[in-house]
Amino acid sequence: MSDWTSLWYVWLILLNVFLLLFCGITALCVKLCCQKKRFPVEPFSRHPSDLSAIAFDSDSTPHSTVT
């Protein structure tokens, strides 16, 4: 078997895996800490909605030509 110290690429892969795990755990902790400090926000704003209606006339030209 080869000596572990001569396999530098294995150590590089392990270092990358541990760095990714560390960054993921750190991001999770920061996310959880920020969620606890936030004030509850209302999900929907209560602004009046603009509604528009389109009126159809039963005696319009396309209807009278079909019937």
C-alpha positions as CSV (number, residue, x, y, z in Angstrom):
1,M,0.0,0.0,0.0
2,S,1.0,3.6,-0.6
3,D,1.8,6.0,2.2
4,W,-1.1,8.3,3.0
5,T,1.0,11.4,3.0
6,S,2.0,10.8,-0.6
7,L,-1.6,10.7,-1.7
8,W,-2.1,14.5,-1.7
9,Y,-5.2,14.4,-3.9
10,V,-7.0,12.3,-1.2
11,W,-6.2,15.0,1.4
12,L,-7.4,17.7,-1.0
13,I,-10.7,15.9,-1.6
14,L,-11.2,15.4,2.2
15,L,-10.4,19.1,2.8
16,N,-13.0,20.2,0.3
17,V,-15.6,17.9,1.8
18,F,-15.0,19.3,5.3
19,L,-15.0,22.9,4.0
20,L,-18.4,22.3,2.3
21,L,-19.8,20.8,5.5
22,F,-18.5,23.6,7.6
23,C,-20.0,26.2,5.3
24,G,-23.3,24.4,5.2
25,I,-23.5,24.2,9.0
26,T,-22.5,27.8,9.4
27,A,-25.1,29.0,6.9
28,L,-27.7,26.9,8.7
29,C,-26.8,28.5,12.0
30,V,-26.9,32.0,10.6
31,K,-30.3,31.3,9.0
32,L,-31.8,30.0,12.2
33,C,-30.4,32.9,14.3
34,C,-31.8,35.5,11.8
35,Q,-35.2,33.9,11.8
36,K,-35.5,34.1,15.6
37,K,-34.7,37.8,15.6
38,R,-37.1,38.8,12.8
39,F,-40.5,40.2,13.6
40,P,-43.5,38.5,12.2
41,V,-44.5,40.0,8.9
42,E,-48.0,39.9,7.5
43,P,-47.8,37.7,4.3
44,F,-50.4,39.5,2.3
45,S,-50.8,43.2,2.2
46,R,-54.4,44.5,2.6
47,H,-54.6,46.9,-0.4
48,P,-57.9,47.2,-2.2
49,S,-57.8,45.5,-5.5
50,D,-58.8,47.1,-8.8
51,L,-61.4,45.0,-10.5
52,S,-62.5,45.6,-14.1
53,A,-65.5,44.2,-15.7
54,I,-66.2,43.7,-19.4
55,A,-69.8,43.9,-20.5
56,F,-71.1,41.8,-23.3
57,D,-74.1,42.8,-25.3
58,S,-76.3,39.9,-26.5
59,D,-77.3,42.0,-29.6
60,S,-73.7,42.7,-30.7
61,T,-72.8,42.3,-34.4
62,P,-70.9,39.0,-34.2
63,H,-73.8,37.4,-32.2
64,S,-76.5,38.6,-34.5
65,T,-74.7,37.5,-37.7
66,V,-74.3,34.0,-36.2
67,T,-77.9,33.6,-35.2
